[in-house]
Amino acid sequence: MFNLEQLLISLNTPLAIALLSLVGAAVLYQIYFYLRYINQGGKSSKVILKNTTPDYPPVSVIICARNEYENLQDYLAVILSQDYPCYEVIVVDDSSDDETDLLLERLSRQHANLYHTFVPRGARILSSKKLALTIGIKAAKYEHLLLTDADCRPESKNWIREMMQGFANENTEVVVGFSPYFEKKGLLNHIISYDTLFSGLQYMGMARSGHPYMGVGRNLAYKRSTFFNIGGFKTLINNLAGDDDLFVNRVATRKNTTVVCNKDSLVWSQPKTTWHEWLHQKHRHLSVSPKYRLGSKLRLTIEPMTRALLYLSLLACILWGGYVVTAVAVALFLLRCLVQRCVINAATRRLGLRKIGVGLWIYDIIMPLITLYILFTQRFKKRALYW
């Protein structure tokens, strides 16, 4: 028979109080994190600009390409056929060995707003993509720049129009968008999709909460003057990566950064198809995170630390807390999981992405372990001179 007095005694021991305090603190922060940041990141952007030509500024779309003949052939047409009053597309051929130059030459004769330039062969620089972007930005005619990659396909013909909504506020200098990967079958693709979604909701949510810290070059806009005012990539030249996230971390502020997150603003990209390629990509991205601003690093550290604390303290409750303490701890954990699932899948519905099922809790455990593995092995990896 249920005995309330015995239950209260079980919860009033020093061990029970300590264990449940740890679980409760971790759950509280996790719920706060998902409601404050992840939920904000997944909210749709409001339409601000009117659907008239004078409201939309001219735009230079810049694409860097190395040996991307097939992707340019497949996706460039979508970018060249955007429903936007005035824009140019600049493709920078980064010393390709395929027939990229011939394709661009042919397409430029068919499309008056397509221009192409190139990185000189033999250019030795740690990140030639920064050089390619700099060349493209210098060649741009317009103040507003919109960046994407050669293997990317906009969700709709309104992509440029949606991203330019972010500049409706005259103080805006940086607009961050979201770029999911094409959804395919297989465990690796599911992990990549979840990792990209979580990361995207996190950086967009933090930007909307006044703490911008990164963006992705597959869907990123900023002003040409902003780029040159800080000397371009001068301070980042010794980093293999960082042409997008580390650059945004340098220039983005509470007042000058806007998030655009609508289904029509998405840009889909080709995912890696092998574990080795994906881990190498993760290694390159994580290699610049230690150079983020101190505030960004602190905010990014708290969530995985409280997540680890939650799982470790839950395990401790199961091992040493007894039946009552374990039941309370599991109830708190399930509450956190319910909030997590509702928030993330609400974002997938709004953005038209694949719903995440029970795999969500598997990814929740293994992704921090993968990140720790990459961070631990980074010191043993040699820098590679390619992007």
C-alpha positions in Angstrom: 0.0 0.0 0.0 1.2 3.5 -0.8 2.9 5.1 2.2 3.4 8.9 1.9 5.5 9.1 5.0 7.9 6.4 3.8 8.1 8.2 0.4 9.1 11.5 2.0 11.7 9.8 4.2 13.2 8.3 1.0 13.5 11.7 -0.6 14.9 13.4 2.5 18.2 11.7 2.8 21.4 13.7 1.9 22.2 11.3 -1.0 18.7 11.7 -2.5 18.7 15.5 -2.1 22.1 15.7 -3.8 21.3 13.4 -6.7 17.9 15.0 -7.4 19.4 18.5 -7.1 21.9 17.6 -9.8 19.2 16.1 -12.1 16.8 19.0 -11.4 19.4 21.7 -12.2 20.4 20.0 -15.4 16.8 19.5 -16.5 16.0 23.2 -15.7 18.8 24.5 -17.8 18.0 22.0 -20.6 14.4 23.1 -20.8 15.5 26.8 -20.6 17.9 26.1 -23.5 15.3 24.5 -25.8 12.6 27.1 -25.1 15.0 30.1 -25.2 17.3 29.2 -28.1 16.2 26.1 -30.1 12.5 27.2 -30.2 13.5 30.7 -31.2 15.7 29.4 -34.0 12.9 27.4 -35.6 10.4 30.2 -35.7 9.4 31.6 -39.1 10.6 35.0 -40.0 8.1 37.8 -40.4 7.6 39.4 -43.9 8.7 43.0 -43.6 9.5 44.3 -47.1 6.6 44.9 -49.5 6.5 42.9 -52.7 7.6 45.8 -54.8 10.8 46.5 -56.7 12.1 49.6 -54.9 12.1 47.8 -51.5 14.6 45.2 -52.6 18.3 46.2 -53.0 20.5 44.9 -55.8 22.3 41.8 -54.8 25.6 40.1 -55.7 25.3 36.3 -55.3 28.8 34.8 -54.9 29.6 31.1 -55.4 33.1 29.6 -55.0 33.7 26.4 -57.0 36.5 23.9 -57.3 35.8 20.9 -59.6 32.1 21.4 -59.3 31.1 21.0 -63.0 28.2 18.6 -62.3 26.8 20.5 -59.4 27.0 23.8 -61.3 25.2 22.1 -64.2 22.5 20.8 -61.9 21.9 23.8 -59.5 23.2 27.0 -61.1 20.1 27.3 -63.3 17.9 27.5 -60.1 20.0 30.5 -58.8 20.0 32.2 -62.2 16.2 32.0 -62.4 15.3 33.6 -59.1 12.3 35.9 -58.9 14.2 39.0 -57.9 14.3 42.4 -59.6 18.1 43.0 -59.8 20.9 40.6 -59.0 24.1 39.3 -60.4 25.7 35.9 -59.9 29.5 35.7 -59.6 31.1 32.2 -59.8 34.7 32.1 -58.8 36.5 29.1 -60.3 39.1 28.1 -57.7 41.7 26.4 -60.0 39.4 23.6 -61.1 40.8 20.6 -63.0 37.5 19.8 -64.7 35.5 21.7 -67.4 34.1 24.2 -65.0 35.5 27.1 -67.0 33.9 25.9 -70.2 30.5 25.5 -68.5 30.7 29.0 -67.1 31.7 30.4 -70.4 28.8 28.8 -72.1 26.3 29.8 -69.4 27.5 33.4 -69.3 26.6 33.8 -72.9 23.0 32.6 -72.1 22.5 34.6 -68.9 23.4 38.3 -68.8 23.6 38.4 -65.0 26.2 35.6 -64.7 29.8 36.6 -64.4 32.8 34.4 -63.6 36.3 34.9 -62.5 39.1 32.6 -61.2 41.8 32.0 -58.6 45.2 31.9 -60.3 46.7 28.5 -60.5 49.5 27.9 -58.1 48.2 30.3 -55.4 49.6 29.1 -52.1 47.4 30.0 -49.2 46.1 28.0 -46.3 42.5 28.5 -47.2 42.1 29.2 -50.9 38.4 29.6 -50.4 39.0 32.8 -48.5 41.0 34.0 -51.5 38.3 32.9 -53.9 35.6 34.7 -51.8 37.8 37.9 -51.6 38.1 37.9 -55.4 34.4 37.4 -55.8 33.6 40.2 -53.3 36.0 42.6 -55.0 34.3 41.8 -58.3 30.8 42.4 -57.0 29.0 45.4 -58.2 26.5 45.7 -55.4 26.7 46.4 -51.7 24.5 43.5 -50.6 26.3 40.1 -50.9 24.6 36.7 -50.7 26.8 33.6 -50.4 26.2 30.0 -51.2 28.1 27.0 -52.5 28.2 25.3 -55.9 26.6 22.1 -54.5 23.6 24.0 -53.1 20.1 24.3 -54.5 17.6 27.0 -53.2 14.3 25.6 -52.0 12.4 28.0 -54.2 12.7 30.9 -56.7 12.1 33.3 -53.8 15.3 32.5 -52.0 17.0 35.8 -52.7 13.8 37.7 -51.9 13.4 35.9 -48.6 17.1 36.5 -47.5 16.9 40.2 -48.4 14.0 40.5 -46.0 16.7 40.5 -43.3 18.0 43.9 -44.5 14.7 45.7 -44.0 16.2 47.1 -40.8 18.7 49.8 -41.8 21.0 48.7 -39.0 21.4 45.2 -40.4 24.8 44.2 -41.8 24.7 40.4 -41.4 21.8 38.0 -42.3 22.1 34.4 -41.3 20.0 31.7 -43.0 19.7 28.0 -42.7 21.0 25.3 -45.1 19.9 21.7 -44.5 21.4 18.7 -46.3 19.5 16.7 -48.8 17.6 14.0 -47.0 18.5 10.4 -48.0 18.3 6.9 -46.6 20.9 5.5 -44.1 22.2 6.1 -40.6 24.9 8.5 -41.6 22.5 10.8 -43.5 20.1 10.8 -40.5 22.9 11.8 -38.2 24.2 14.5 -40.5 20.6 15.9 -40.9 20.1 16.0 -37.1 23.5 17.5 -36.4 22.9 20.2 -39.0 19.4 20.9 -37.7 20.5 21.2 -34.1 23.4 23.4 -35.0 21.3 25.6 -37.2 18.5 26.1 -34.6 21.1 26.8 -32.0 23.0 29.6 -33.9 19.8 31.1 -35.3 18.1 31.0 -31.8 21.1 32.6 -30.1 21.2 35.3 -32.8 17.6 36.1 -32.3 18.2 36.2 -28.5 20.9 38.8 -29.0 24.0 36.5 -29.0 25.0 35.9 -32.7 28.0 33.7 -33.0 28.1 32.0 -36.4 26.5 31.5 -39.8 27.1 29.0 -42.6 28.5 30.1 -46.0 25.9 28.0 -47.8 23.3 30.6 -46.9 24.8 33.8 -45.6 24.4 37.5 -46.5 26.3 40.6 -45.4 27.3 44.0 -46.8 30.3 44.6 -48.9 31.3 47.6 -46.8 31.2 45.4 -43.6 33.6 43.0 -45.2 36.2 45.7 -46.1 35.7 47.7 -42.9 37.3 44.9 -40.9 39.9 44.1 -43.5 38.2 41.1 -45.0 39.7 37.8 -44.0 43.0 39.4 -42.9 42.7 38.3 -39.3 41.6 34.8 -40.3 44.2 34.1 -42.9 46.0 31.5 -40.7 42.9 29.4 -40.2 42.0 26.6 -42.6 38.2 27.2 -42.1 36.4 30.2 -40.6 35.4 32.1 -43.8 31.8 31.9 -42.6 31.4 31.0 -38.9 34.5 32.7 -37.6 34.0 35.8 -39.8 30.4 36.1 -38.5 31.7 35.7 -34.9 34.0 38.7 -35.5 31.5 41.1 -37.0 28.0 40.0 -35.8 26.4 42.0 -32.9 23.1 42.1 -31.2 22.1 45.2 -33.3 23.5 44.4 -36.7 22.4 40.8 -37.2 19.1 39.4 -38.5 17.9 35.8 -38.9 15.8 34.7 -41.9 14.2 31.3 -41.4 11.4 30.4 -43.7 10.9 27.3 -45.9 11.4 29.4 -49.0 14.7 30.8 -47.6 16.3 27.4 -47.3 19.3 26.3 -49.4 19.7 22.5 -49.7 23.2 21.1 -49.9 24.8 17.7 -50.8 25.8 15.8 -47.6 28.9 13.7 -47.2 28.4 10.0 -48.2 31.1 8.4 -46.0 31.9 8.5 -42.3 35.5 9.5 -43.1 34.4 12.5 -45.2 31.9 13.7 -42.7 34.3 13.4 -39.7 36.9 15.3 -41.7 34.3 18.0 -42.4 33.4 18.1 -38.7 37.1 18.3 -37.8 37.5 21.3 -40.1 34.5 23.1 -38.7 35.4 22.5 -35.1 39.0 23.6 -35.6 38.0 27.2 -35.4 35.6 27.1 -32.5 38.4 27.7 -29.9 38.8 31.1 -31.6 35.2 32.2 -31.0 34.6 35.2 -28.7 34.7 34.2 -25.0 31.0 34.8 -24.5 30.2 32.6 -27.4 32.4 29.8 -26.1 30.8 30.0 -22.7 27.3 29.8 -24.0 28.2 26.9 -26.3 29.8 25.0 -23.4 27.0 25.1 -20.9 24.5 23.1 -22.9 26.7 19.9 -23.5 28.0 20.2 -19.9 24.4 20.2 -18.5 23.5 17.4 -20.9 26.4 15.3 -19.6 25.5 16.2 -16.1 21.9 15.1 -16.7 22.9 11.6 -18.0 25.5 11.0 -15.4 23.3 12.1 -12.5 20.4 10.0 -13.9 22.7 7.0 -14.0 23.8 7.7 -10.4 20.2 7.8 -9.3 19.6 4.4 -10.9 22.7 2.9 -9.3 22.5 4.3 -5.8 19.3 6.4 -5.3 16.8 3.6 -4.8 13.4 3.2 -6.4 11.8 6.4 -5.3 14.7 8.7 -6.2 15.1 6.9 -9.6 11.4 7.3 -10.3 11.5 11.1 -9.7 14.7 11.4 -11.7 13.3 9.5 -14.6 10.1 11.7 -14.5 12.3 14.8 -14.7 14.3 13.4 -17.5 11.2 12.4 -19.5 9.8 16.0 -19.0 13.0 17.4 -20.6 12.8 14.8 -23.4 9.2 15.8 -24.1 10.1 19.5 -24.4 13.1 18.6 -26.6 11.0 16.5 -28.9 8.1 19.0 -29.2 10.4 22.0 -29.9 12.6 20.2 -32.5 9.8 18.6 -34.4 7.8 21.8 -34.4 10.8 23.3 -36.2 10.9 20.4 -38.7 7.2 20.9 -39.5 7.6 24.6 -40.1 10.6 24.1 -42.4 9.3 21.1 -44.2 12.1 18.8 -43.0 12.1 15.2 -42.1 10.5 14.4 -38.7 12.9 13.0 -36.1 11.6 10.0 -34.2 13.0 7.9 -31.4 16.5 8.4 -33.0 16.4 11.9 -31.4 17.5 10.5 -28.0 20.2 8.3 -29.6 21.6 11.3 -31.4 21.3 13.2 -28.1 23.9 10.8 -26.6 26.2 10.1 -29.4 26.7 13.6 -30.9 28.6 15.0 -27.9 30.7 11.8 -27.9 31.6 12.3 -31.6 32.4 16.0 -30.9 34.7 15.0 -28.0 36.4 12.4 -30.2 37.1 15.0 -32.9 38.3 17.6 -30.4 40.6 15.1 -28.8 42.1 13.9 -32.1 42.5 17.4 -33.6 45.9 17.8 -32.0 47.2 14.8 -33.8 46.0 15.8 -37.3 48.1 17.7 -39.8 46.6 20.7 -41.5 45.5 20.1 -45.1 45.9 22.8 -47.7 42.4 22.5 -49.2 38.8 23.4 -48.4 
